[in-house]
């Protein structure tokens, strides 16, 4: 069960990776259009795209984490449907 601190760290990492990755892609595209060091431009584009994709994958990973975390009140914690079986 992940702690609230772990989830906050993952969420912060997600947006850092996405924004830095997209910035690197845009910077690489701008450098490519001005014919400045084509190899460096492609390196920025590819590495930025990889960082952005990792950020998107981490969004999926975060969505799959158990919603019940340590340190959250029961009103804020999500309950899995399987936990409700047999309560009818």
C-alpha positions as CSV (number, residue, x, y, z in Angstrom):
1,X,0.0,0.0,0.0
2,X,1.6,3.3,-1.1
3,X,1.8,6.1,1.3
4,X,0.5,9.6,0.6
5,X,4.1,10.8,0.3
6,X,4.9,8.3,-2.3
7,X,1.8,9.2,-4.4
8,X,2.7,12.9,-4.1
9,X,6.2,12.1,-5.3
10,X,5.0,10.1,-8.3
11,X,2.5,12.8,-9.2
12,X,5.3,15.5,-9.1
13,X,7.6,13.3,-11.1
14,X,4.9,12.7,-13.8
15,X,4.5,16.4,-14.5
16,X,8.2,17.2,-14.4
17,X,8.8,14.4,-17.0
18,X,6.0,15.5,-19.3
19,X,6.9,19.2,-19.2
20,X,10.6,18.8,-19.6
21,X,10.1,16.2,-22.3
22,X,7.8,18.4,-24.3
23,X,10.1,21.4,-23.8
24,X,13.0,19.3,-25.2
25,X,10.9,18.3,-28.2
26,X,10.0,21.9,-29.0
27,X,13.6,23.0,-28.5
28,X,14.8,20.3,-30.8
29,X,12.3,21.1,-33.5
30,X,13.2,24.8,-33.3
31,X,16.9,24.0,-33.6
32,X,16.2,21.6,-36.5
33,X,14.3,24.3,-38.4
34,X,17.2,26.6,-38.1
35,X,19.7,24.0,-39.4
36,X,21.7,24.0,-36.1
37,X,23.5,20.7,-35.4
38,X,21.0,18.2,-36.8
39,X,22.3,15.4,-34.6
40,X,21.8,17.4,-31.4
41,X,18.3,18.5,-32.6
42,X,17.3,14.9,-33.1
43,X,18.8,13.9,-29.8
44,X,16.6,16.5,-28.1
45,X,13.5,15.5,-30.0
46,X,13.9,11.7,-29.3
47,X,15.0,12.1,-25.7
48,X,12.2,14.6,-25.0
49,X,9.6,12.3,-26.6
50,X,10.9,9.4,-24.4
51,X,10.6,11.5,-21.3
52,X,7.0,12.6,-22.1
53,X,6.0,9.0,-22.8
54,X,7.5,7.8,-19.5
55,X,5.4,10.6,-17.8
56,X,2.3,9.3,-19.6
57,X,3.1,5.7,-18.5
58,X,3.5,6.9,-14.9
59,X,0.0,8.4,-15.1
60,X,-1.3,4.9,-16.0
61,X,0.8,3.4,-13.1
62,X,-0.6,6.0,-10.7
63,X,-4.2,5.2,-11.8
64,X,-3.5,1.5,-11.0
65,X,-2.2,2.1,-7.5
66,X,-4.4,1.1,-4.6
67,X,-6.6,4.1,-3.8
68,X,-6.5,3.3,-0.1
69,X,-3.4,5.0,1.1
70,X,-1.9,5.4,4.6
71,X,-2.5,8.8,6.1
72,X,-5.8,9.5,4.2
73,X,-9.1,9.7,5.9
74,X,-11.7,7.1,5.0
75,X,-13.8,9.8,3.4
76,X,-11.0,10.5,0.9
77,X,-9.9,6.9,0.3
78,X,-11.4,5.0,-2.6
79,X,-12.9,1.6,-2.0
80,X,-12.5,-1.3,-4.4
81,X,-15.8,-2.9,-5.6
82,X,-14.4,-6.4,-4.6
83,X,-14.2,-5.3,-1.0
84,X,-17.9,-4.8,-1.0
85,X,-18.9,-8.3,-2.1
86,X,-20.9,-10.2,0.5
87,X,-22.2,-7.1,2.2
88,X,-25.6,-7.2,0.6
